[in-house]
Amino acid sequence: MTAALSATAHAAGLEATLDQYEIAVVMDHPTIIEATLRNNATSPMYITGVEVTLTIGASGEVYNPALLQERLHKLDPGQSWDGPLVVIKPKHRGPLLVKGSIDVKGGMSPGSGNVLASIPLHLTIDDTRRNWDGSYVRDAVPACDRPADACCDASESQCFQSSGRCFYVAEGYDRQQLCANEQGGKVYEHIADLRVSSDGLHAAYLASFQCQSAVHEEHCRRLVVLDQIEQTGPDVPTHLELSPDGRHYVYVARQNCVLRAREDVCWGYSHPVLDGKPVDKLPPW
């Protein structure tokens, strides 16, 4: 539920007001936050920047940088401006409670960069598949339901947008699935080292399955999946790479590996494997 609470900040003659500072943000839908800025000083005031600082779980940016320069760049004494100021975008991972602030910068000269006002924000991300700490609800299954315009978070290592397609690893409770736009592949316990060809037509990754937990580590079977087809090869694949054209894959084979906190711990001999066959050295991709 969205709480209609106002937030006002005053500094150096600038009054900055949001209609709401406790805001519900719907997952996968950018939310525009509007503000009122008023110059209470006796001299013109220049607005030279707006920055959004948030804890993990969401990101924010200026609604329209051109609008900031054209309409909001200068406020005469007594003048006010009302309109969209920033856009908040939820992330696909992280806690559902996010705090932060909007900093309005500027001063009495066009080159000033002082913080004129800092407006607090308190966000709640509406995602029924996640708990408050960001972990997935026990019954949640991976779903390829991200919209094309909100496919990847900037911090996501397992998400690629290329040639009008989006590849990402969808998560559920203890399960993961590769999605190509809205098409999903086979569900595995873990997916790692997602690689996509330069033309966006091919994808490869390491899939772990039949995992058995033992104290603080997991023992899993692991193989390479190329274009949704499971590949055979010797030993345990690690450090997967895909050729730029997507026609070949290579990995470093290890004798044994376990997962500790979802990180690989491997031992024994190592050697490169190209397209499922041992080779003397890694290709120069």
C-alpha positions in Angstrom: 0.0 0.0 0.0 1.3 3.5 -0.9 1.4 5.9 2.0 0.5 9.5 1.1 3.2 11.2 3.2 4.9 14.4 2.0 8.6 15.1 2.3 10.1 18.6 2.1 13.7 19.7 2.2 15.0 23.3 2.5 18.5 24.5 1.7 20.0 27.7 0.4 16.7 29.1 -0.5 15.4 26.1 -2.4 12.2 24.3 -1.2 11.9 20.8 -2.6 8.7 18.8 -2.0 7.5 15.3 -2.9 3.8 14.4 -2.6 4.9 11.0 -1.3 8.2 9.7 0.1 6.8 6.3 1.0 6.2 4.8 -2.4 5.1 1.3 -3.6 7.1 0.3 -6.7 5.7 -2.4 -8.9 8.3 -5.0 -10.1 9.4 -4.6 -13.7 7.6 -1.2 -14.0 9.6 2.0 -13.8 7.9 4.5 -11.4 8.1 8.3 -12.0 8.4 10.5 -9.0 7.1 14.1 -9.3 8.3 17.0 -7.2 7.8 20.7 -6.6 10.8 22.9 -6.5 10.5 26.6 -5.4 13.1 29.3 -5.2 12.5 31.2 -2.0 15.7 33.2 -2.4 16.0 36.8 -3.7 18.4 35.8 -6.5 18.1 33.5 -9.5 18.9 29.8 -8.7 20.4 27.4 -11.1 19.7 23.6 -10.9 22.6 21.8 -12.3 22.0 18.2 -11.4 19.8 15.6 -9.7 21.2 12.4 -8.2 19.3 9.4 -6.8 21.0 7.4 -4.0 19.3 4.1 -3.0 20.1 1.0 -1.0 20.3 -2.3 -2.8 17.1 -3.4 -4.5 16.4 -0.5 -6.8 18.1 2.2 -9.0 17.1 5.7 -9.9 18.0 8.3 -12.5 16.9 11.7 -13.8 13.5 11.4 -15.5 14.6 13.4 -18.5 18.1 15.1 -18.6 17.0 17.3 -21.5 14.0 18.6 -19.5 16.4 19.3 -16.6 18.5 21.5 -18.8 15.8 23.2 -20.8 13.0 24.0 -18.3 14.5 23.4 -14.8 18.0 24.9 -15.3 17.1 28.3 -13.9 14.5 29.4 -11.3 13.9 33.1 -10.8 13.1 34.5 -7.3 9.7 33.2 -6.2 9.4 30.9 -9.2 8.3 27.3 -8.8 8.3 24.2 -11.0 6.1 21.1 -10.8 6.7 17.9 -12.7 8.4 14.5 -13.0 11.9 14.6 -11.5 13.3 11.0 -11.3 12.5 7.5 -12.4 12.9 4.5 -10.0 13.5 1.0 -11.3 13.2 -2.1 -9.1 15.9 -4.7 -9.4 15.3 -8.4 -9.9 17.4 -9.3 -6.8 17.8 -7.8 -3.4 15.5 -6.8 -0.5 12.0 -5.4 -1.1 12.5 -2.5 1.3 14.7 0.3 -0.1 15.7 3.6 1.4 17.5 6.5 -0.2 17.3 10.1 -1.2 17.1 12.5 -4.1 19.8 15.2 -4.1 19.1 18.4 -6.0 22.3 20.2 -6.9 23.1 23.8 -8.1 23.5 27.3 -6.7 23.5 31.0 -7.5 25.7 30.6 -10.6 25.4 28.3 -13.7 28.4 26.3 -12.6 27.4 25.6 -9.0 27.2 22.0 -7.8 26.3 22.4 -4.2 23.6 20.1 -2.7 20.6 22.4 -2.4 18.1 19.9 -1.1 18.2 16.2 -0.1 14.8 14.6 -0.2 14.3 11.2 1.7 12.7 8.2 0.0 11.3 5.0 1.4 10.4 2.4 -1.2 8.5 -0.9 -1.1 9.0 -3.2 -4.1 5.9 -5.2 -4.9 7.1 -8.7 -5.9 4.9 -11.6 -4.7 7.6 -14.1 -5.6 10.2 -12.8 -3.1 10.5 -12.5 0.7 11.3 -9.2 2.3 15.0 -10.1 2.4 15.0 -10.7 -1.4 15.1 -14.5 -1.2 12.5 -16.4 -3.3 9.3 -17.7 -1.8 9.5 -21.5 -1.2 7.0 -22.4 -3.9 8.2 -19.9 -6.5 9.2 -21.4 -9.8 11.4 -19.7 -12.5 9.3 -17.6 -14.9 10.2 -16.0 -18.3 8.0 -13.0 -17.7 10.2 -10.0 -17.9 9.1 -7.2 -20.3 11.5 -6.4 -23.2 12.1 -2.9 -21.9 13.0 -4.0 -18.4 15.0 -7.1 -19.1 18.4 -6.6 -17.4 19.6 -4.9 -14.3 22.9 -3.1 -14.8 24.4 -5.2 -12.0 23.2 -8.6 -13.4 26.0 -10.8 -14.7 23.7 -13.4 -16.1 21.7 -11.2 -18.4 22.5 -10.1 -22.0 20.5 -8.0 -24.4 21.7 -8.4 -28.0 20.1 -7.9 -31.5 16.6 -7.5 -30.1 16.8 -10.6 -27.9 17.2 -10.9 -24.1 18.9 -13.8 -22.4 18.7 -14.1 -18.7 18.6 -16.6 -15.8 15.2 -16.6 -14.1 15.2 -17.7 -10.5 12.8 -19.6 -8.3 13.2 -21.3 -5.0 16.4 -23.5 -5.5 15.8 -23.6 -9.2 17.0 -21.6 -12.2 16.1 -21.5 -15.9 17.5 -19.8 -19.0 15.0 -17.4 -20.7 15.4 -16.2 -24.3 12.8 -13.3 -24.3 9.6 -15.2 -23.1 10.8 -18.7 -24.0 12.2 -20.8 -21.2 14.6 -23.8 -21.3 15.0 -26.7 -19.0 15.0 -26.0 -15.2 18.2 -26.8 -13.3 19.3 -26.3 -9.7 22.1 -23.9 -10.7 23.1 -22.1 -13.9 26.5 -20.4 -14.2 28.7 -18.8 -16.8 26.0 -17.7 -19.2 27.6 -16.7 -22.6 25.8 -15.2 -25.6 27.2 -15.0 -29.2 27.8 -11.5 -30.7 24.8 -11.9 -33.0 22.5 -12.9 -30.2 21.5 -16.2 -31.8 23.4 -18.6 -29.6 23.7 -19.1 -25.8 25.7 -21.5 -23.7 25.9 -22.1 -19.9 26.9 -24.5 -17.2 24.0 -26.4 -15.7 24.1 -28.2 -12.3 21.6 -30.8 -11.3 21.0 -33.8 -9.1 22.6 -31.8 -6.3 23.1 -33.3 -2.9 23.7 -31.1 0.2 26.4 -32.0 2.7 26.9 -29.6 5.6 27.9 -26.3 3.9 28.5 -27.5 0.4 26.7 -29.1 -2.5 27.8 -32.0 -4.8 26.2 -31.7 -8.2 26.4 -33.2 -11.7 27.3 -30.5 -14.2 27.4 -30.2 -17.9 27.4 -27.6 -20.8 24.2 -26.6 -22.4 24.5 -25.0 -25.9 21.4 -23.7 -27.5 19.3 -25.6 -25.0 21.0 -28.9 -25.9 23.0 -30.7 -23.2 26.5 -31.5 -24.3 28.7 -34.5 -23.3 32.3 -34.1 -22.3 35.0 -35.3 -19.9 35.3 -34.4 -16.2 33.7 -31.3 -14.5 33.3 -28.2 -16.7 34.4 -24.8 -15.3 35.1 -21.4 -16.7 33.0 -21.8 -19.9 33.5 -19.6 -22.9 31.7 -19.3 -26.2 33.2 -18.4 -29.5 32.0 -15.0 -30.9 30.0 -16.7 -33.6 28.5 -19.1 -31.1 29.5 -22.2 -33.0 32.1 -23.5 -30.5 32.5 -23.7 -26.8 35.5 -24.3 -24.5 35.8 -25.0 -20.8 38.4 -25.9 -18.2 37.9 -29.4 -17.1 38.5 -30.2 -13.4 38.6 -33.5 -11.6 36.2 -32.6 -8.8 34.2 -29.5 -7.8 31.7 -28.7 -5.1 29.5 -25.6 -4.5 30.1 -23.6 -1.3 27.8 -20.6 -1.0 27.2 -21.0 -4.8 30.9 -20.6 -5.5 33.0 -23.2 -7.1 35.7 -25.0 -5.1 37.6 -27.4 -7.4 40.7 -29.6 -7.1 42.7 -32.1 -9.1 44.1 -31.8 -12.6 42.8 -29.3 -15.1 42.9 -29.2 -18.9 41.0 -27.4 -21.7 38.1 -29.1 -23.5 36.9 -27.8 -26.9 33.4 -28.9 -28.1 33.5 -31.8 -25.8 37.0 -33.1 -26.7 40.3 -32.5 -24.8 42.8 -30.1 -26.5 46.3 -29.0 -25.7 45.5 -25.3 -25.2 42.6 -22.8 -25.1 41.6 -21.1 -28.4 42.5 -17.4 -28.8 39.0 -16.0 -28.6 
